[in-house]
Amino acid sequence: MKRRNFLRQTSGYIALPTLLRGLPLTAASSPLFSNAIGEDNDKILILIQLIGGNDGLNTIIPLDKYDILGNARSNILIPESQVLKLTQEIRMHPSMQSIKALYDDASMTVLQDVGYPNQNRSHFRSSDIWNSGSPADEIWNTGWIGRYLEDCHPLYPENYPNDTTTDPFALSIGSVVSETCQGTRTNFSLAITDPLSITPLANNTIDQVPDTPYGRELAFLRTTIDQANEYGEVISEAAAKGSDAYGPYPDTGLGEQLKAISLLISGGLKTKIYVASIGGFDTHANQATSGDPTTGNHAELLKELSDAVYALQTDLKSQGLEEKVISMTFSEFGRRIRSNASLGTDHGSAAPMMLFGSCINAGIIGKSPLLPDIPELSDGVPMQYDFRSVYSSILIDWFDIDRSVVTNILGDEFSYIPLVNGCNQTTATEDISLTVNATVHPNPFYAWSTISLESKGEHTRIGLYDSIGHELDLIANRKLSQGPHEIRYDGSHLPSGNYFCRITTATGVKTMSMIKVR
């Protein structure tokens, strides 16, 4: 049995049965990024997973596409009179009043239409892709954080914790270790349960283990138990010192998770990554209430998210910790443009991500979603930004990791996104433009179309995608000289329909509609 599978199957037995103020806590163990980031970097990233595939079109609502949405999803679309205004074009679900306050305070960023090429609409496979950072057509058995940690700490877990790395690398709230921390040799995670009163796990280290595959796995398990016990002490000490100065958090699952995270941060724990989650976003049915789309399952989920994040940010700010922390939501995919007859939406493609903190580039990054005038039943929202560009930009700007190292972790085909702003922004920016200057003509086209673009002398990738997000043609993938270019595309082999041309460079992206007619 492989060690990774062995640990997964025994994780329920090695988990520390503890409780943080009545809250189950899963800790991903090991001291994060401490050596490579340097002693001066005390930054923290909180990942909030929206499990099930969040409907981005009813979360961040493109008002300029309201007529299209009215025809495609009239049974669940929020009335225009009740949406919350972010910009002239962009609105927000009315259940998100608390997050709207963060946006108004320049503490929120909306990153439009995040996904990946060749979108897989399976929950399990798409979640694997987001956790590993792999291409859709490749299976990677390591997580994007795990690969970095393993590069910095190749001998882990032997001799951890130690004098220089005393705290866990990452903590997950829940009972399942985060796949983002999976390495080739082991997961840089362990499950714990009560930082305030941890009972050490029994570990029989007297009997010698046999020199067999089973014995080696047993020795590894004993090491993991010893490690868990040592980390448990550090976590308990931080929890005892911590404070939740904000006052009562929402009495919800996510509210309690974020309260626990704030407690540990304020208690001085040096953990750099926290993972929280909220489930229920697989809204095939009863996403909204018949006759009142502002209520229903999705509205309740968005309110839980909004109120919990607001409580966290307010708590951190009241303790002077807001410049240390960025929070970020992600979900395995968005929903389709068209609703179904069950007051719900089915698995789709891209969706917005949301970031929170006082040091982010607050506002709207990206254009309003590019939607066909008459969406087909299977159409999803086309991608503007690859999620690996988000991960890469966070590693570079927030954790001060060299771009060459990030390239080894996530590949080199990503566009840099200025997500971090230096902690001094006072108002949200309505349109943080990262757009490539490009057009397509003729459009609609019969056989040939020309892509005209202005190059900055960068490597440029141009792909043609269908309405589901599959890449059909790689039109160009090379460095272009600085200046104007015209690239002719032969689409004579395509059936008539809606397609999307996506241009990616190191500093910008652009997605354009291309309509093939006969």
C-alpha angles and dihedrals in degrees: 000000000000115000092238092056091042091056093045091053093046097040092102089060098046095046113113105241097225137136129214105212090321094319128118110233129193115199123202100210133224135066108281127230088327098139101035098041093046135231094281094061111086096160123143131202122202115198116202112194118206098206118212104031117292121234099239095183091064093040101050104019122204103220092190088062094046095115091054092048091046090059095040102043109012093147094062105023116120112242111257091235092061104045120106117245119237099156137345090275103028129067135175136224111271091235089068099072092131094053089045087061089055090051090051088050091054090248099116137068127193113206107197127228104349119183140109137263117276094020115217112212096202113110093220099044095042091049089051090053093051092046097045099035090227129149112263093250096050131070114218119187095203132073124239092245092040092058091054094046092048091052090054097039108028094164095054129163093024111090094007130163098037140159094287100036108042104150134064118269094223141002126208121197107225139037101289125078116236117258088210086077097050115127129187092257103032143342113267087224142084133183120243134172122195119026091181096056111014116177109209115241117246113250122184103211096158099083114073117239119235120251093249135107088263091050093051091051090049091051090050090050091051089052090051092051092050089049092049091052092052094047090047090062092052092049093048091051092052092047091052091053095043129104134202096204094170093077126226114013117207111286092240136109095258092040091058092045094053091044089057092049093051090049092055094044091051089047090063101253108163095215111135103195128050124181123202129169144195121196135201101076094121089100104174090143138023093011086146134018117258109256094011114057091179089074134053139074097319093048090052092049093049091049091051090050094045098048094044095050091046090052091050095049093045091049093050091048093050089055096045092247100112095102091059098057139066120180123201134186125214137173131188093247143334127250131263122274093241119064122222131237092262094069089259146095132241131226112300141164132259126016137173124275121211127213127193135195143086094264100055127103092257121213138045120330113194137018128288110283114281104236129176115244091242109024119209120233093260098041118127130188109279117241123256099172130032111229089228088064088058093049092045094049092049091051092049101044104027102035097030094234117162115253091236090059091048090051090057090052102043107012129253101271097093134112118229112242118196097228097151120067109179102263097272106093115124103182134034118252113234096214123015096191119210094158127145112230101244143133137187123223138215095025118196092038136187104205112332131041131175126223111209118194142163110232126206089204093271136136105272129200120193120186134176116221135188124229093272094054101258116143108236102175136015100217098180137355111171145091112280125206117247114275139041122339135183117203117189118214126200108213097163091117093059123097115236115277146088120315136169130224113207121195118195129187132162091266106029150017136206132187117198132183117242119190119200116205133175 
